[in-house]
Amino acid sequence: MAEHLITIEDARADLLACAAFLAENIKSSDGHAEAMSKIVPYYLAKNDVDLAAEFANSVDDPFMRDKLLITVAEKCAAIDDDEYALQLVEAIEDYGLQLQGLERLVHQKAAKGEYEKAFEIADSLRHNEFAHAEIAIRQAEAGNETGAAEIIENIEFPSAKVTGLQSIAANLIAKGENEKAVELLENASFEAKSIEHAEEKIRAFNDIANLFIEAKRNDRAIETFDKAKTEAVQLDNTHKDFLLGMSSLGFFRAGSVDLADRTLDLVVDKTQIASVLVGFSREYWAKDEKNDAIEALEEAYAVLKSQHERETRDSRAKFGLFTNISVQFAQYDKAERAIEIAQSNPGETEETSSLNQIAQVYALRGKDELTAQALQAIREDSDRMFAMIAVSDAKERSEKREDAVKYLTQAAELAETVPQLSLRSSALNEIALRFINYGKKERARELAHENLEIIDEIRDESIRSVALAELSDVYKAGDFELNEAEQTILYTMIRKAEM
């Protein structure tokens, strides 16, 4: 291992420095890369780009090293150290990632209104159309619509031009300038016809059509969704059903139920059919047509449940949709149905996610019995612990601080039963940060010390290093000083790392 960038003295006195010291000592190439990928952002948050760059450069894995160098270069551009930013990008070995790094620098300079510098960097790119589109978007946001239009006009690559037009239109819609937005969307729709890649063209038409809806031009939206559908029916790949589903839901949102149904009839994959029906349900509910909303959601669940394993193209998408349906039933105040469907989810992780979200829905509504029912249905203590933290957040959002503290306290108690030290450590960090925000710094300080002792017991070097870095956030937020006992724990970790 090369000479340490962090001294033992610094490591003994500072949690983040100790985390970095431990990471430097990790002998496994993968473990070292994993730890540094988490620690580098902490140093960037301190604007310590030199040390962050050194850490990034110490990573053996070339892909991870290059990705980290991009992150550091981006930060340099954000703090106006442009020369160093460009040096770091030049040090990137992979040509594709180097181009990505340059584009990120363009984005940073454009976001800061430094358009001349942004153009200078963009001009070093072989294909700079998307970079120019980003500059145009930023100029439009700053009020220079004429300048933005000139840039867009000079972009020859249709995809980049359409991206720029859509983004500028979306910004205008957000400001209530619908007429101007519609002009840009008309232009975008015309340019989208020239996009060569079929799937990209269809997505562009669908996105433009959705913006027409936001601009209160449902007539133009329907015409544009029809363009997307016409292109999509000609596809012969796995993207066909998803893209047709987007058009079907779009027709529905634009007010044409007939076109929505006819387009949905063209979709074969049951996961996609069910997904569109969930969208129909939400639209019905938004229009206060609650019976239709529930009926559509029940139909979505029936379709999804009928999909045999051999028909399933994407299990993760299917399980995720089970989650969406169960949580939607909770939103409709159908708690029993929501929990029933959550527990029937074939994906164990998704089942937990469903119950967690259902608990939050009812916590926000003050229905504590249903919140408790959803929490109790979560199988693993570790999952229930994190769900309690989420419920605490929901209580805080609904301005019920006392209840928020109660759930945090329960989560801290449950943490003691969780055997996985890394999960326990992560949860205690989250709990302590919230106690600090709630003005209970003494309890947060106790948990911080307890967490440090837990981290000392973690065997995996990479996990231990990252956990220590995460704990540094707690000490910083609470303005906590390391006491002598804690410094001794850090020294013990340092000695273990050097063995």
Long-range contacts (C-beta under 8 A, 24 or more apart in sequence): 1-25, 1-27, 2-58, 5-51, 5-54, 5-55, 5-58, 8-494, 11-490, 11-494, 12-487, 12-490, 12-491, 12-494, 13-482, 13-487, 14-472, 14-482, 15-468, 15-469, 15-471, 15-472, 15-475, 15-482, 15-490, 16-42, 16-43, 16-468, 16-469, 16-472, 18-468, 18-490, 18-493, 18-494, 19-465, 19-466, 19-468, 19-469, 19-472, 20-51, 20-55, 20-465, 20-469, 21-494, 21-497, 22-461, 22-464, 22-465, 22-468, 22-493, 22-494, 22-497, 23-55, 23-462, 23-465, 24-58, 25-461, 25-497, 25-498, 26-461, 26-462, 26-465, 28-461, 28-462, 29-60, 29-61, 30-61, 31-460, 31-461, 31-462, 32-58, 32-59, 32-60, 32-462, 33-59, 33-60, 33-61, 33-64, 33-65, 34-462, 34-466, 35-461, 35-462, 35-465, 35-466, 36-64, 36-68, 37-64, 37-67, 37-68, 38-465, 38-466, 38-469, 39-465, 39-466, 39-469, 40-68, 40-71, 40-72, 41-71, 42-469, 42-472, 44-71, 44-72, 44-75, 47-75, 47-79, 49-75, 49-76, 49-79, 49-81, 49-84, 53-84, 53-88, 57-91, 62-93, 62-94, 63-94, 63-97, 65-93, 66-92, 66-93, 66-94, 66-97, 66-98, 66-101, 67-97, 69-101, 70-97, 70-100, 70-101, 70-104, 73-101, 73-104, 73-105, 74-101, 74-104, 74-105, 74-108, 77-104, 77-105, 77-108, 77-109, 78-108, 78-112, 80-112, 82-109, 82-117, 86-121, 99-125, 99-126, 99-127, 102-131, 103-130, 103-131, 103-134, 106-131, 106-134, 106-135, 107-131, 107-134, 110-134, 110-135, 110-137, 110-138, 110-139, 111-138, 113-138, 113-142, 115-139, 127-157, 129-155, 129-156, 129-157, 129-159, 129-160, 129-161, 130-157, 130-159, 130-160, 130-163, 132-160, 132-164, 133-160, 133-161, 133-163, 133-164, 133-167, 134-164, 136-164, 136-168, 137-164, 137-167, 137-168, 137-171, 140-168, 140-171, 140-172, 141-171, 145-180, 158-191, 158-192, 158-194, 158-195, 158-196, 159-195, 159-197, 159-200, 159-204, 161-188, 161-191, 162-188, 162-191, 162-192, 162-195, 162-204, 162-208, 165-191, 166-204, 166-207, 166-208, 166-211, 169-211, 169-215, 170-211, 170-214, 173-211, 173-214, 173-215, 178-215, 178-216, 178-217, 181-211, 181-215, 182-212, 182-215, 182-217, 182-220, 185-211, 185-212, 185-215, 185-217, 185-220, 186-220, 189-220, 189-224, 189-227, 193-227, 198-231, 198-234, 198-235, 199-235, 199-237, 199-239, 199-243, 201-231, 202-228, 202-231, 202-232, 202-235, 202-243, 203-243, 203-246, 205-231, 206-243, 206-246, 206-247, 206-250, 209-247, 209-250, 209-254, 210-250, 210-253, 212-254, 213-250, 213-253, 213-254, 218-254, 218-255, 221-250, 221-253, 221-254, 222-251, 222-254, 222-255, 222-256, 222-259, 225-250, 225-251, 225-254, 225-259, 226-259, 229-263, 229-266, 233-266, 238-313, 241-267, 241-268, 241-269, 241-272, 242-269, 242-272, 244-272, 245-272, 245-273, 245-275, 245-276, 248-276, 249-276, 249-279, 249-280, 252-279, 252-280, 252-283, 253-279, 253-283, 269-311, 269-313, 270-303, 270-304, 270-306, 270-307, 270-311, 271-304, 271-307, 271-312, 271-313, 271-314, 271-317, 271-318, 271-321, 273-300, 273-303, 274-300, 274-301, 274-303, 274-304, 274-307, 274-321, 274-325, 275-300, 275-321, 275-324, 277-303, 278-321, 278-324, 278-325, 278-328, 281-328, 282-328, 285-331, 285-332, 290-332, 293-332, 294-332, 294-334, 297-325, 297-328, 297-329, 297-332, 300-325, 301-325, 301-341, 305-344, 315-346, 315-347, 316-347, 318-346, 319-345, 319-346, 319-347, 319-349, 319-350, 320-347, 320-350, 322-346, 322-347, 322-350, 322-354, 323-350, 323-353, 323-354, 323-357, 326-354, 326-358, 327-354, 327-357, 327-358, 327-361, 330-357, 330-358, 330-361, 330-362, 331-361, 335-362, 335-367, 335-370, 335-373, 335-374, 339-373, 339-374, 339-377, 342-374, 342-377, 343-377, 352-378, 352-379, 352-380, 352-383, 352-387, 355-387, 356-383, 356-386, 356-387, 356-390, 359-387, 359-390, 359-391, 360-390, 360-391, 360-393, 360-394, 363-391, 363-394, 363-395, 363-398, 363-403, 363-407, 364-394, 364-397, 364-398, 366-398, 366-400, 368-403, 381-414, 381-417, 381-418, 382-418, 382-420, 382-423, 382-424, 382-427, 384-414, 385-411, 385-414, 385-415, 385-418, 385-423, 385-427, 386-411, 386-427, 386-430, 388-414, 389-427, 389-430, 389-431, 389-434, 392-434, 393-434, 396-434, 396-438, 401-438, 404-434, 404-438, 405-435, 405-438, 405-440, 408-434, 408-435, 408-438, 412-447, 421-454, 421-455, 421-457, 421-458, 422-458, 422-460, 422-463, 422-467, 424-454, 425-451, 425-454, 425-455, 425-458, 425-467, 425-470, 425-471, 426-467, 426-470, 428-454, 429-470, 429-471, 429-473, 429-474, 432-474, 432-478, 433-473, 433-474, 433-477, 436-474, 436-477, 436-478, 441-478, 444-474, 444-478, 445-478, 445-480, 447-474, 448-474, 448-475, 448-478, 448-480, 449-485, 449-486, 452-486, 452-489, 453-489, 455-493, 456-489, 456-492, 456-493, 461-497, 464-493, 468-493
